[in-house]
Each structure stands twice: as structure tokens, then as C-alpha cells.
Amino acid sequence: MCGIAGFWAERSEGIDMIATVRRMTNAISHRGPDDEGEWCDAETAIALGHRRLSILDRSPQAHQPMQSHTGRFSIVFNGEIYNFGDLKEELCHNGVSFRSTSDTEVMLAAFEHWGVVQALQKFVGMFAFALWDRSERTLYLARDRFGEKPLYYGWMGSTLLFGSELKALREHPHWNTE
């Protein structure tokens, strides 16, 4: 099990984005004791955080948040793509190269190669993720078809909060229990 958390705000003024997303992921540290990471883009006021339980690829090359090779996509991912080996082979036949054995890197390459919707249709597994598309300025929050991996989200004013557990959302300064 891993944990994801983050937010997308109207603007980032007056908030320390790194410290905020780190507080959010610290609240769910039990979900991933092996590694942690944050990624923020102050221009678009988006922050992604990850707590990692290393299973498939324990190397630093599988660190999250992870960016695609072109820099278009950034992702935090919880779960496993069971058919990532087949997808990786298909992508390799189309000229894509990889630096890790991580299913997360395969997901990013799939988004680059096939687009988000078509890639999602190819994934077989259990997952929840947040994917930022820098080119389209779009945030995708997605879960597997059965919803096996948790993903909570909601608006607090003009800020979208999301995470693997509600306690991560509570750590954002815009959280309001009412």
C-alpha cells in the first residue's frame, strides 16, 4: 500500500506548498514507510505528495512523484498495474525506452503514447492516482474500475483537495470540517 495526497488551488499565494503537501503525506505515513516525495508547480498552484511502500521496483528510479520523460505529465500513484509488463513490451516495440522496472513509469509512457483515456482503458490492476497534464493544464484523479484503492477528494472553497485518506485532507489549511 502507498499513499497519495495533494491539492490544486486557484492560486498559491500565502501558502507554503511544499510544507503543506508534506504535512498531508505525513498524516498518512503508515501507508508508505520506504520513501516520500513532493512535487509542486507554484505557477499553477498544484502540489502532489507520495508515501511509498516499495514492492516492484525498490530503486531510486521509481521515486514518486514521477515525471514523464518529456515533462508533460507528473503522477502520484497507489496500486499495481498487473499487465504493465505487456504494456511495457508493446511500448518498447514502439521505440519507448525505460530507466526503471516500475509500473508507474510504464503508466506515464502509456499516457504519453496513447493519451490518458486510451491508456486507462488498457490498465488492468488496482490503483488510484493523481496525474497532472502540464500541456493541457488538467488534473486527472482516477481509480480502478472496482475502486479497490481509496481516493478521497473535495472542494474547500476554490481549492481541490485529494488523498488516500481523509486525514491527509484535514492537514491542508483550507480544510473546514463544516
C-alpha positions in Angstrom: 0.0 0.0 0.0 1.2 3.5 -0.8 -0.4 6.9 -0.1 -1.1 9.9 -2.2 -2.2 13.4 -1.3 -2.3 16.8 -2.9 -4.2 19.9 -3.9 -4.9 22.3 -6.7 -5.7 25.8 -5.7 -6.8 28.9 -7.5 -3.5 30.5 -6.6 -0.6 29.6 -4.3 -0.1 33.0 -2.6 0.2 32.8 1.1 0.7 29.1 1.4 4.0 27.1 1.6 3.1 24.4 -0.9 5.9 22.0 -0.1 5.3 22.2 3.7 1.5 21.8 3.2 1.7 18.7 1.0 4.4 17.3 3.2 2.0 17.7 6.2 -0.7 15.9 4.2 1.5 13.0 3.4 2.9 12.8 6.9 -0.6 12.2 8.1 -0.7 9.0 6.1 3.0 8.0 6.6 1.9 4.5 7.7 0.8 3.8 4.1 4.4 4.1 2.9 7.4 3.9 5.2 10.1 3.3 2.4 10.1 6.7 0.7 8.4 10.0 0.4 8.3 12.9 -2.1 6.7 16.1 -3.1 6.3 18.0 -6.3 4.8 21.4 -6.7 4.2 23.9 -9.5 3.7 27.3 -8.0 2.6 28.8 -11.3 -0.5 26.5 -11.5 -0.8 26.1 -7.7 -0.7 22.3 -7.8 1.0 20.0 -5.3 1.4 16.2 -5.4 2.7 14.2 -2.5 3.5 10.5 -2.1 4.3 8.0 0.6 5.9 4.8 -0.8 5.8 1.2 0.1 8.4 -0.3 -2.3 7.3 -3.6 -3.9 8.0 -3.9 -7.6 11.0 -1.5 -8.1 12.9 -0.6 -4.9 15.4 1.6 -6.7 15.5 5.4 -6.6 14.4 5.4 -10.3 10.9 4.5 -9.1 10.7 7.5 -6.7 7.4 9.5 -6.8 6.1 11.9 -7.7 7.4 10.9 -11.0 7.5 12.9 -14.2 7.2 11.6 -17.8 10.3 11.7 -20.0 9.0 14.8 -21.8 8.0 16.5 -18.6 4.4 16.8 -19.7 2.9 14.5 -17.0 3.5 14.3 -13.3 2.0 11.5 -11.2 1.5 10.1 -7.7 0.2 6.5 -7.8 -1.0 4.0 -5.3 -1.5 0.4 -6.5 -0.3 -2.0 -9.1 -0.8 -2.4 -12.8 -0.9 -6.2 -13.3 -0.3 -6.1 -17.1 2.4 -3.5 -17.0 5.0 -6.0 -18.4 2.8 -6.5 -21.6 2.3 -2.8 -21.9 6.0 -2.1 -21.5 6.8 -4.6 -24.2 4.3 -3.0 -26.6 5.7 0.5 -25.8 9.3 -0.8 -26.3 8.3 -2.1 -29.8 7.1 1.5 -30.5 10.5 2.9 -29.6 9.9 3.9 -25.9 12.8 3.3 -23.5 12.7 2.9 -19.7 15.1 3.6 -16.9 13.3 1.6 -14.2 11.2 -1.6 -13.8 8.4 0.4 -12.2 4.8 0.2 -13.3 4.5 3.9 -12.7 7.0 4.7 -15.4 5.1 2.4 -17.8 1.9 4.3 -16.9 3.5 7.6 -17.8 4.8 6.3 -21.1 1.4 4.9 -21.9 -0.2 8.4 -21.2 2.4 9.9 -23.5 2.0 7.3 -26.2 -1.8 6.6 -26.2 -3.3 9.5 -24.4 -4.9 9.4 -20.9 -8.3 7.9 -21.8 -7.0 5.2 -24.1 -4.1 4.3 -21.7 -6.6 4.0 -18.8 -8.6 1.5 -20.8 -5.5 -0.7 -21.2 -4.7 -0.8 -17.5 -5.5 -4.0 -15.6 -5.0 -3.6 -11.9 -5.9 -1.9 -8.7 -5.0 1.7 -8.5 -5.7 5.3 -7.5 -3.7 8.2 -8.9 -3.4 11.9 -9.5 -2.0 12.9 -12.8 -1.1 16.5 -13.8 -1.0 17.2 -17.5 1.2 20.3 -17.9 0.3 20.9 -21.5 -3.5 20.7 -21.1 -3.4 22.2 -17.5 -5.6 19.3 -16.5 -5.6 17.3 -13.3 -6.9 13.7 -13.6 -8.0 11.8 -10.5 -8.7 8.1 -11.3 -9.4 4.8 -9.6 -9.5 1.3 -10.9 -12.9 0.0 -12.1 -13.8 -1.6 -8.8 -12.5 1.2 -6.6 -10.2 -1.1 -4.6 -7.7 1.7 -3.8 -9.1 4.6 -1.9 -9.2 8.2 -3.3 -11.0 10.9 -1.3 -11.4 14.4 -2.8 -13.4 17.5 -2.3 -13.5 21.3 -2.8 -12.7 23.6 0.1 -13.6 27.0 -1.4 -11.5 27.3 -4.6 -9.1 24.5 -3.6 -9.4 20.9 -4.6 -8.0 18.5 -2.0 -7.4 14.8 -2.6 -5.7 11.9 -0.8 -5.7 8.2 0.1 -7.3 9.0 3.4 -9.4 11.9 4.8 -6.8 12.6 7.5 -4.5 13.8 4.7 -7.1 16.4 3.5 -7.5 17.6 7.1 -3.9 18.8 7.1 -4.5 21.4 4.4 -5.0 25.0 5.8 -8.2 25.4 3.8 -9.8 22.3 5.4 -13.1 23.1 7.1 -14.9 20.4 9.0 -18.3 22.0 8.3 
